[in-house]
Amino acid sequence: MIRLAELALFLAPLAAYILWRVTVTRGQQGPSPALLSGILVGLLGFGAGLAWFGVRERFAASADYVPAVLQDGRVVQGHGLESAPEHMRTRPGP
């Protein structure tokens, strides 16, 4: 999902240029201000949605990442595992 969002944000300027070229070749001076405002609102909403998703789906700072594994023929999604604080972890003896 995030890769698609990055691709969409990367291609947005190209789409804006193509829109401008199409309207100029039709004899207009460019896209209407209402259309430009709508596109800007859409991109801002898209960015806000990405930010919200990033905040909602993050792990705690002390969490360790457990990668996805194959169990009983099914893929178990990767997740964060809350770890014990450093001073409480057991260390192997000498």
Biopython code that builds the backbone (N, CA, C, O; Angstrom):
import numpy as np
from Bio.PDB.StructureBuilder import StructureBuilder

atoms = [
    (1, "MET", "N", (0.826, -1.191, 0.000)),
    (1, "MET", "CA", (0.000, 0.000, 0.000)),
    (1, "MET", "C", (0.864, 1.246, 0.000)),
    (1, "MET", "O", (0.607, 2.182, -0.756)),
    (2, "ILE", "N", (1.891, 1.264, 0.846)),
    (2, "ILE", "CA", (2.737, 2.434, 0.934)),
    (2, "ILE", "C", (3.481, 2.649, -0.382)),
    (2, "ILE", "O", (3.654, 3.791, -0.809)),
    (3, "ARG", "N", (3.921, 1.581, -1.026)),
    (3, "ARG", "CA", (4.629, 1.730, -2.304)),
    (3, "ARG", "C", (3.713, 2.357, -3.353)),
    (3, "ARG", "O", (4.176, 3.157, -4.167)),
    (4, "LEU", "N", (2.432, 2.012, -3.352)),
    (4, "LEU", "CA", (1.498, 2.627, -4.293)),
    (4, "LEU", "C", (1.322, 4.107, -3.988)),
    (4, "LEU", "O", (1.200, 4.924, -4.900)),
    (5, "ALA", "N", (1.308, 4.447, -2.713)),
    (5, "ALA", "CA", (1.181, 5.849, -2.327)),
    (5, "ALA", "C", (2.406, 6.637, -2.775)),
    (5, "ALA", "O", (2.278, 7.750, -3.284)),
    (6, "GLU", "N", (3.589, 6.067, -2.588)),
    (6, "GLU", "CA", (4.809, 6.741, -3.034)),
    (6, "GLU", "C", (4.795, 6.926, -4.549)),
    (6, "GLU", "O", (5.202, 7.972, -5.053)),
    (7, "LEU", "N", (4.335, 5.929, -5.260)),
    (7, "LEU", "CA", (4.262, 6.020, -6.715)),
    (7, "LEU", "C", (3.262, 7.096, -7.137)),
    (7, "LEU", "O", (3.524, 7.854, -8.071)),
    (8, "ALA", "N", (2.129, 7.163, -6.461)),
    (8, "ALA", "CA", (1.122, 8.179, -6.784)),
    (8, "ALA", "C", (1.659, 9.581, -6.532)),
    (8, "ALA", "O", (1.451, 10.480, -7.346)),
    (9, "LEU", "N", (2.343, 9.774, -5.419)),
    (9, "LEU", "CA", (2.913, 11.091, -5.135)),
    (9, "LEU", "C", (4.035, 11.430, -6.110)),
    (9, "LEU", "O", (4.216, 12.596, -6.458)),
    (10, "PHE", "N", (4.779, 10.442, -6.549)),
    (10, "PHE", "CA", (5.835, 10.665, -7.522)),
    (10, "PHE", "C", (5.254, 11.067, -8.881)),
    (10, "PHE", "O", (5.807, 11.933, -9.560)),
    (11, "LEU", "N", (4.147, 10.444, -9.275)),
    (11, "LEU", "CA", (3.559, 10.695, -10.594)),
    (11, "LEU", "C", (2.618, 11.902, -10.626)),
    (11, "LEU", "O", (2.187, 12.308, -11.705)),
    (12, "ALA", "N", (2.291, 12.480, -9.476)),
    (12, "ALA", "CA", (1.365, 13.618, -9.431)),
    (12, "ALA", "C", (1.854, 14.800, -10.269)),
    (12, "ALA", "O", (1.048, 15.370, -11.004)),
    (13, "PRO", "N", (3.127, 15.203, -10.204)),
    (13, "PRO", "CA", (3.561, 16.319, -11.059)),
    (13, "PRO", "C", (3.454, 16.000, -12.555)),
    (13, "PRO", "O", (3.120, 16.879, -13.349)),
    (14, "LEU", "N", (3.730, 14.767, -12.939)),
    (14, "LEU", "CA", (3.598, 14.379, -14.338)),
    (14, "LEU", "C", (2.135, 14.468, -14.780)),
    (14, "LEU", "O", (1.844, 14.943, -15.878)),
    (15, "ALA", "N", (1.238, 14.022, -13.943)),
    (15, "ALA", "CA", (-0.189, 14.109, -14.263)),
    (15, "ALA", "C", (-0.627, 15.571, -14.377)),
    (15, "ALA", "O", (-1.428, 15.916, -15.245)),
    (16, "ALA", "N", (-0.100, 16.429, -13.498)),
    (16, "ALA", "CA", (-0.439, 17.850, -13.570)),
    (16, "ALA", "C", (0.069, 18.461, -14.873)),
    (16, "ALA", "O", (-0.634, 19.258, -15.494)),
    (17, "TYR", "N", (1.262, 18.105, -15.288)),
    (17, "TYR", "CA", (1.811, 18.613, -16.544)),
    (17, "TYR", "C", (0.980, 18.137, -17.731)),
    (17, "TYR", "O", (0.687, 18.920, -18.636)),
    (18, "ILE", "N", (0.602, 16.875, -17.735)),
    (18, "ILE", "CA", (-0.217, 16.339, -18.836)),
    (18, "ILE", "C", (-1.570, 17.053, -18.880)),
    (18, "ILE", "O", (-2.061, 17.380, -19.961)),
    (19, "LEU", "N", (-2.173, 17.296, -17.719)),
    (19, "LEU", "CA", (-3.447, 18.015, -17.660)),
    (19, "LEU", "C", (-3.285, 19.424, -18.220)),
    (19, "LEU", "O", (-4.141, 19.891, -18.971)),
    (20, "TRP", "N", (-2.213, 20.095, -17.870)),
    (20, "TRP", "CA", (-1.962, 21.442, -18.370)),
    (20, "TRP", "C", (-1.779, 21.421, -19.896)),
    (20, "TRP", "O", (-2.341, 22.265, -20.594)),
    (21, "ARG", "N", (-0.997, 20.463, -20.418)),
    (21, "ARG", "CA", (-0.760, 20.383, -21.864)),
    (21, "ARG", "C", (-2.056, 20.102, -22.628)),
    (21, "ARG", "O", (-2.284, 20.673, -23.695)),
    (22, "VAL", "N", (-2.898, 19.231, -22.091)),
    (22, "VAL", "CA", (-4.161, 18.906, -22.774)),
    (22, "VAL", "C", (-5.057, 20.129, -22.835)),
    (22, "VAL", "O", (-5.662, 20.400, -23.872)),
    (23, "THR", "N", (-5.153, 20.873, -21.743)),
    (23, "THR", "CA", (-6.035, 22.054, -21.752)),
    (23, "THR", "C", (-5.484, 23.170, -22.632)),
    (23, "THR", "O", (-6.256, 23.894, -23.260)),
    (24, "VAL", "N", (-4.166, 23.319, -22.688)),
    (24, "VAL", "CA", (-3.577, 24.360, -23.541)),
    (24, "VAL", "C", (-3.792, 24.032, -25.011)),
    (24, "VAL", "O", (-4.077, 24.931, -25.802)),
    (25, "THR", "N", (-3.662, 22.766, -25.398)),
    (25, "THR", "CA", (-3.855, 22.398, -26.804)),
    (25, "THR", "C", (-5.315, 22.543, -27.235)),
    (25, "THR", "O", (-5.605, 22.624, -28.428)),
    (26, "ARG", "N", (-6.221, 22.577, -26.280)),
    (26, "ARG", "CA", (-7.646, 22.790, -26.611)),
    (26, "ARG", "C", (-7.991, 24.275, -26.708)),
    (26, "ARG", "O", (-9.147, 24.626, -26.943)),
    (27, "GLY", "N", (-6.996, 25.152, -26.528)),
    (27, "GLY", "CA", (-7.239, 26.583, -26.670)),
    (27, "GLY", "C", (-7.532, 27.297, -25.367)),
    (27, "GLY", "O", (-7.760, 28.506, -25.377)),
    (28, "GLN", "N", (-7.535, 26.606, -24.266)),
    (28, "GLN", "CA", (-7.755, 27.246, -22.968)),
    (28, "GLN", "C", (-6.417, 27.723, -22.421)),
    (28, "GLN", "O", (-5.365, 27.366, -22.952)),
    (29, "GLN", "N", (-6.448, 28.531, -21.358)),
    (29, "GLN", "CA", (-5.210, 29.019, -20.759)),
    (29, "GLN", "C", (-4.641, 28.045, -19.735)),
    (29, "GLN", "O", (-3.559, 28.285, -19.198)),
    (30, "GLY", "N", (-5.310, 27.007, -19.468)),
    (30, "GLY", "CA", (-4.876, 26.012, -18.498)),
    (30, "GLY", "C", (-6.085, 25.492, -17.743)),
    (30, "GLY", "O", (-7.216, 25.886, -18.029)),
    (31, "PRO", "N", (-5.855, 24.617, -16.789)),
    (31, "PRO", "CA", (-6.973, 24.085, -16.005)),
    (31, "PRO", "C", (-7.666, 25.200, -15.219)),
    (31, "PRO", "O", (-7.038, 26.192, -14.848)),
    (32, "SER", "N", (-8.934, 25.030, -14.975)),
    (32, "SER", "CA", (-9.685, 26.050, -14.234)),
    (32, "SER", "C", (-9.227, 26.079, -12.779)),
    (32, "SER", "O", (-8.749, 25.069, -12.261)),
    (33, "PRO", "N", (-9.368, 27.225, -12.117)),
    (33, "PRO", "CA", (-8.986, 27.310, -10.703)),
    (33, "PRO", "C", (-9.768, 26.329, -9.816)),
    (33, "PRO", "O", (-9.240, 25.829, -8.823)),
    (34, "ALA", "N", (-11.014, 26.061, -10.176)),
    (34, "ALA", "CA", (-11.806, 25.103, -9.396)),
    (34, "ALA", "C", (-11.206, 23.701, -9.503)),
    (34, "ALA", "O", (-11.142, 22.976, -8.510)),
    (35, "LEU", "N", (-10.766, 23.320, -10.703)),
    (35, "LEU", "CA", (-10.154, 22.008, -10.882)),
    (35, "LEU", "C", (-8.835, 21.923, -10.126)),
    (35, "LEU", "O", (-8.551, 20.916, -9.478)),
    (36, "LEU", "N", (-8.031, 22.978, -10.209)),
    (36, "LEU", "CA", (-6.763, 22.994, -9.478)),
    (36, "LEU", "C", (-6.980, 22.921, -7.971)),
    (36, "LEU", "O", (-6.241, 22.234, -7.266)),
    (37, "SER", "N", (-7.997, 23.630, -7.478)),
    (37, "SER", "CA", (-8.312, 23.581, -6.047)),
    (37, "SER", "C", (-8.753, 22.180, -5.635)),
    (37, "SER", "O", (-8.375, 21.695, -4.568)),
    (38, "GLY", "N", (-9.549, 21.536, -6.476)),
    (38, "GLY", "CA", (-9.991, 20.173, -6.185)),
    (38, "GLY", "C", (-8.832, 19.195, -6.137)),
    (38, "GLY", "O", (-8.779, 18.321, -5.272)),
    (39, "ILE", "N", (-7.902, 19.348, -7.073)),
    (39, "ILE", "CA", (-6.722, 18.476, -7.088)),
    (39, "ILE", "C", (-5.874, 18.707, -5.846)),
    (39, "ILE", "O", (-5.396, 17.753, -5.233)),
    (40, "LEU", "N", (-5.685, 19.982, -5.469)),
    (40, "LEU", "CA", (-4.903, 20.304, -4.277)),
    (40, "LEU", "C", (-5.546, 19.726, -3.017)),
    (40, "LEU", "O", (-4.857, 19.165, -2.165)),
    (41, "VAL", "N", (-6.855, 19.862, -2.903)),
    (41, "VAL", "CA", (-7.560, 19.300, -1.742)),
    (41, "VAL", "C", (-7.415, 17.781, -1.721)),
    (41, "VAL", "O", (-7.229, 17.187, -0.659)),
    (42, "GLY", "N", (-7.499, 17.154, -2.895)),
    (42, "GLY", "CA", (-7.339, 15.698, -2.964)),
    (42, "GLY", "C", (-5.945, 15.258, -2.545)),
    (42, "GLY", "O", (-5.803, 14.286, -1.803)),
    (43, "LEU", "N", (-4.910, 15.963, -3.011)),
    (43, "LEU", "CA", (-3.544, 15.607, -2.624)),
    (43, "LEU", "C", (-3.295, 15.851, -1.139)),
    (43, "LEU", "O", (-2.619, 15.054, -0.488)),
    (44, "LEU", "N", (-3.832, 16.940, -0.599)),
    (44, "LEU", "CA", (-3.683, 17.192, 0.837)),
    (44, "LEU", "C", (-4.401, 16.119, 1.666)),
    (44, "LEU", "O", (-3.882, 15.668, 2.686)),
    (45, "GLY", "N", (-5.588, 15.719, 1.223)),
    (45, "GLY", "CA", (-6.305, 14.643, 1.916)),
    (45, "GLY", "C", (-5.557, 13.324, 1.831)),
    (45, "GLY", "O", (-5.525, 12.561, 2.797)),
    (46, "PHE", "N", (-4.960, 13.056, 0.688)),
    (46, "PHE", "CA", (-4.164, 11.842, 0.498)),
    (46, "PHE", "C", (-2.959, 11.849, 1.442)),
    (46, "PHE", "O", (-2.668, 10.845, 2.092)),
    (47, "GLY", "N", (-2.261, 12.987, 1.514)),
    (47, "GLY", "CA", (-1.117, 13.102, 2.424)),
    (47, "GLY", "C", (-1.529, 12.968, 3.877)),
    (47, "GLY", "O", (-0.833, 12.324, 4.662)),
    (48, "ALA", "N", (-2.662, 13.571, 4.248)),
    (48, "ALA", "CA", (-3.153, 13.454, 5.620)),
    (48, "ALA", "C", (-3.516, 11.998, 5.941)),
    (48, "ALA", "O", (-3.267, 11.524, 7.049)),
    (49, "GLY", "N", (-4.095, 11.306, 4.984)),
    (49, "GLY", "CA", (-4.421, 9.893, 5.188)),
    (49, "GLY", "C", (-3.177, 9.043, 5.380)),
    (49, "GLY", "O", (-3.162, 8.136, 6.212)),
    (50, "LEU", "N", (-2.126, 9.336, 4.608)),
    (50, "LEU", "CA", (-0.866, 8.612, 4.776)),
    (50, "LEU", "C", (-0.264, 8.869, 6.150)),
    (50, "LEU", "O", (0.223, 7.946, 6.804)),
    (51, "ALA", "N", (-0.299, 10.127, 6.587)),
    (51, "ALA", "CA", (0.246, 10.462, 7.905)),
    (51, "ALA", "C", (-0.548, 9.750, 9.003)),
    (51, "ALA", "O", (0.038, 9.210, 9.942)),
    (52, "TRP", "N", (-1.865, 9.748, 8.887)),
    (52, "TRP", "CA", (-2.698, 9.075, 9.886)),
    (52, "TRP", "C", (-2.403, 7.577, 9.903)),
    (52, "TRP", "O", (-2.296, 6.977, 10.972)),
    (53, "PHE", "N", (-2.274, 6.978, 8.731)),
    (53, "PHE", "CA", (-1.973, 5.554, 8.646)),
    (53, "PHE", "C", (-0.616, 5.253, 9.279)),
    (53, "PHE", "O", (-0.464, 4.257, 9.987)),
    (54, "GLY", "N", (0.369, 6.114, 9.024)),
    (54, "GLY", "CA", (1.700, 5.911, 9.600)),
    (54, "GLY", "C", (1.702, 5.997, 11.112)),
    (54, "GLY", "O", (2.403, 5.234, 11.776)),
    (55, "VAL", "N", (0.931, 6.912, 11.662)),
    (55, "VAL", "CA", (0.867, 7.049, 13.120)),
    (55, "VAL", "C", (0.089, 5.895, 13.736)),
    (55, "VAL", "O", (0.456, 5.390, 14.797)),
    (56, "ARG", "N", (-0.970, 5.482, 13.082)),
    (56, "ARG", "CA", (-1.831, 4.424, 13.620)),
    (56, "ARG", "C", (-1.158, 3.058, 13.588)),
    (56, "ARG", "O", (-1.390, 2.243, 14.481)),
    (57, "GLU", "N", (-0.337, 2.790, 12.588)),
    (57, "GLU", "CA", (0.229, 1.458, 12.387)),
    (57, "GLU", "C", (1.652, 1.290, 12.908)),
    (57, "GLU", "O", (2.279, 0.265, 12.639)),
    (58, "ARG", "N", (2.174, 2.252, 13.636)),
    (58, "ARG", "CA", (3.559, 2.127, 14.078)),
    (58, "ARG", "C", (3.662, 1.293, 15.342)),
    (58, "ARG", "O", (2.699, 1.145, 16.095)),
    (59, "PHE", "N", (4.850, 0.756, 15.554)),
    (59, "PHE", "CA", (5.140, -0.022, 16.751)),
    (59, "PHE", "C", (5.661, 0.900, 17.838)),
    (59, "PHE", "O", (6.091, 2.020, 17.564)),
    (60, "ALA", "N", (5.621, 0.422, 19.071)),
    (60, "ALA", "CA", (6.225, 1.168, 20.171)),
    (60, "ALA", "C", (7.738, 1.211, 19.966)),
    (60, "ALA", "O", (8.305, 0.354, 19.289)),
    (61, "ALA", "N", (8.376, 2.204, 20.550)),
    (61, "ALA", "CA", (9.823, 2.367, 20.364)),
    (61, "ALA", "C", (10.602, 1.171, 20.909)),
    (61, "ALA", "O", (11.675, 0.851, 20.396)),
    (62, "SER", "N", (10.085, 0.516, 21.924)),
    (62, "SER", "CA", (10.804, -0.609, 22.525)),
    (62, "SER", "C", (10.419, -1.959, 21.918)),
    (62, "SER", "O", (10.912, -2.997, 22.359)),
    (63, "ALA", "N", (9.547, -1.952, 20.916)),
    (63, "ALA", "CA", (9.084, -3.208, 20.325)),
    (63, "ALA", "C", (10.112, -3.759, 19.344)),
    (63, "ALA", "O", (10.772, -3.008, 18.627)),
    (64, "ASP", "N", (10.233, -5.065, 19.327)),
    (64, "ASP", "CA", (11.083, -5.759, 18.366)),
    (64, "ASP", "C", (10.202, -6.262, 17.229)),
    (64, "ASP", "O", (9.080, -6.711, 17.461)),
    (65, "TYR", "N", (10.711, -6.186, 15.997)),
    (65, "TYR", "CA", (9.950, -6.645, 14.842)),
    (65, "TYR", "C", (10.106, -8.148, 14.686)),
    (65, "TYR", "O", (11.219, -8.674, 14.698)),
    (66, "VAL", "N", (8.985, -8.829, 14.540)),
    (66, "VAL", "CA", (8.972, -10.262, 14.267)),
    (66, "VAL", "C", (8.503, -10.417, 12.822)),
    (66, "VAL", "O", (7.352, -10.106, 12.516)),
    (67, "PRO", "N", (9.378, -10.896, 11.922)),
    (67, "PRO", "CA", (8.996, -10.979, 10.505)),
    (67, "PRO", "C", (7.910, -12.029, 10.259)),
    (67, "PRO", "O", (7.651, -12.887, 11.102)),
    (68, "ALA", "N", (7.294, -11.940, 9.101)),
    (68, "ALA", "CA", (6.270, -12.907, 8.715)),
    (68, "ALA", "C", (6.896, -14.297, 8.607)),
    (68, "ALA", "O", (8.036, -14.452, 8.169)),
    (69, "VAL", "N", (6.118, -15.306, 9.020)),
    (69, "VAL", "CA", (6.594, -16.688, 8.972)),
    (69, "VAL", "C", (5.506, -17.568, 8.361)),
    (69, "VAL", "O", (4.335, -17.193, 8.308)),
    (70, "LEU", "N", (5.916, -18.726, 7.908)),
    (70, "LEU", "CA", (5.000, -19.706, 7.354)),
    (70, "LEU", "C", (4.726, -20.761, 8.420)),
    (70, "LEU", "O", (5.638, -21.484, 8.821)),
    (71, "GLN", "N", (3.478, -20.857, 8.883)),
    (71, "GLN", "CA", (3.091, -21.841, 9.896)),
    (71, "GLN", "C", (1.888, -22.620, 9.391)),
    (71, "GLN", "O", (0.870, -22.035, 9.021)),
    (72, "ASP", "N", (2.008, -23.921, 9.376)),
    (72, "ASP", "CA", (0.924, -24.808, 8.936)),
    (72, "ASP", "C", (0.405, -24.429, 7.553)),
    (72, "ASP", "O", (-0.799, -24.499, 7.304)),
    (73, "GLY", "N", (1.295, -24.032, 6.659)),
    (73, "GLY", "CA", (0.904, -23.701, 5.298)),
    (73, "GLY", "C", (0.270, -22.335, 5.141)),
    (73, "GLY", "O", (-0.212, -22.012, 4.055)),
    (74, "ARG", "N", (0.251, -21.521, 6.182)),
    (74, "ARG", "CA", (-0.335, -20.179, 6.117)),
    (74, "ARG", "C", (0.719, -19.154, 6.515)),
    (74, "ARG", "O", (1.572, -19.426, 7.360)),
    (75, "VAL", "N", (0.655, -17.996, 5.914)),
    (75, "VAL", "CA", (1.582, -16.917, 6.238)),
    (75, "VAL", "C", (1.022, -16.139, 7.429)),
    (75, "VAL", "O", (-0.088, -15.609, 7.378)),
    (76, "VAL", "N", (1.815, -16.084, 8.502)),
    (76, "VAL", "CA", (1.453, -15.300, 9.678)),
    (76, "VAL", "C", (2.128, -13.947, 9.527)),
    (76, "VAL", "O", (3.349, -13.860, 9.398)),
    (77, "GLN", "N", (1.332, -12.908, 9.545)),
    (77, "GLN", "CA", (1.815, -11.560, 9.297)),
    (77, "GLN", "C", (2.869, -11.142, 10.322)),
    (77, "GLN", "O", (2.802, -11.526, 11.489)),
    (78, "GLY", "N", (3.844, -10.350, 9.867)),
    (78, "GLY", "CA", (4.843, -9.804, 10.775)),
    (78, "GLY", "C", (4.189, -8.842, 11.757)),
    (78, "GLY", "O", (3.163, -8.232, 11.451)),
    (79, "HIS", "N", (4.783, -8.709, 12.930)),
    (79, "HIS", "CA", (4.202, -7.852, 13.959)),
    (79, "HIS", "C", (5.287, -7.377, 14.907)),
    (79, "HIS", "O", (6.420, -7.857, 14.873)),
    (80, "GLY", "N", (4.920, -6.425, 15.753)),
    (80, "GLY", "CA", (5.834, -5.929, 16.767)),
    (80, "GLY", "C", (5.622, -6.703, 18.056)),
    (80, "GLY", "O", (4.489, -6.999, 18.438)),
    (81, "LEU", "N", (6.714, -7.026, 18.718)),
    (81, "LEU", "CA", (6.653, -7.764, 19.971)),
    (81, "LEU", "C", (7.248, -6.886, 21.053)),
    (81, "LEU", "O", (8.420, -6.515, 20.992)),
    (82, "GLU", "N", (6.447, -6.564, 22.027)),
    (82, "GLU", "CA", (6.916, -5.710, 23.116)),
    (82, "GLU", "C", (8.000, -6.445, 23.883)),
    (82, "GLU", "O", (7.778, -7.551, 24.374)),
    (83, "SER", "N", (9.162, -5.840, 23.986)),
    (83, "SER", "CA", (10.281, -6.489, 24.659)),
    (83, "SER", "C", (10.469, -5.912, 26.060)),
    (83, "SER", "O", (9.993, -4.822, 26.376)),
    (84, "ALA", "N", (11.166, -6.666, 26.874)),
    (84, "ALA", "CA", (11.442, -6.224, 28.236)),
    (84, "ALA", "C", (12.472, -5.097, 28.199)),
    (84, "ALA", "O", (13.297, -5.054, 27.286)),
    (85, "PRO", "N", (12.441, -4.187, 29.170)),
    (85, "PRO", "CA", (13.452, -3.138, 29.238)),
    (85, "PRO", "C", (14.852, -3.739, 29.358)),
    (85, "PRO", "O", (15.013, -4.861, 29.837)),
    (86, "GLU", "N", (15.850, -2.994, 28.924)),
    (86, "GLU", "CA", (17.228, -3.478, 28.877)),
    (86, "GLU", "C", (17.707, -3.988, 30.235)),
    (86, "GLU", "O", (18.375, -5.020, 30.289)),
    (87, "HIS", "N", (17.392, -3.306, 31.320)),
    (87, "HIS", "CA", (17.890, -3.713, 32.637)),
    (87, "HIS", "C", (17.207, -4.975, 33.163)),
    (87, "HIS", "O", (17.676, -5.562, 34.138)),
    (88, "MET", "N", (16.107, -5.403, 32.539)),
    (88, "MET", "CA", (15.398, -6.604, 32.989)),
    (88, "MET", "C", (15.699, -7.820, 32.130)),
    (88, "MET", "O", (15.259, -8.922, 32.455)),
    (89, "ARG", "N", (16.429, -7.648, 31.053)),
    (89, "ARG", "CA", (16.725, -8.780, 30.164)),
    (89, "ARG", "C", (17.775, -9.680, 30.830)),
    (89, "ARG", "O", (18.685, -9.219, 31.518)),
    (90, "THR", "N", (17.603, -10.977, 30.592)),
    (90, "THR", "CA", (18.583, -11.916, 31.140)),
    (90, "THR", "C", (19.770, -11.989, 30.205)),
    (90, "THR", "O", (19.611, -12.005, 28.984)),
    (91, "ARG", "N", (20.931, -12.031, 30.766)),
    (91, "ARG", "CA", (22.150, -12.106, 29.975)),
    (91, "ARG", "C", (22.796, -13.464, 30.232)),
    (91, "ARG", "O", (22.775, -13.974, 31.353)),
    (92, "PRO", "N", (23.365, -14.035, 29.187)),
    (92, "PRO", "CA", (24.041, -15.323, 29.391)),
    (92, "PRO", "C", (25.231, -15.152, 30.335)),
    (92, "PRO", "O", (25.971, -14.172, 30.251)),
    (93, "GLY", "N", (25.394, -16.091, 31.203)),
    (93, "GLY", "CA", (26.504, -16.045, 32.171)),
    (93, "GLY", "C", (27.842, -16.360, 31.523)),
    (93, "GLY", "O", (27.896, -16.856, 30.398)),
    (94, "PRO", "N", (28.931, -16.066, 32.246)),
    (94, "PRO", "CA", (30.265, -16.333, 31.689)),
    (94, "PRO", "C", (30.590, -17.787, 31.615)),
    (94, "PRO", "O", (31.676, -18.155, 31.167)),
]
sb = StructureBuilder()
sb.init_structure("model")
sb.init_model(0)
sb.init_chain("A")
sb.init_seg("    ")
for serial, (resi, resn, name, xyz) in enumerate(atoms, 1):
    if name == "N":
        sb.init_residue(resn, " ", resi, " ")
    sb.init_atom(name, np.array(xyz, "f"), 0.0, 1.0, " ", f" {name:<3s}", serial, name[0])
structure = sb.get_structure()
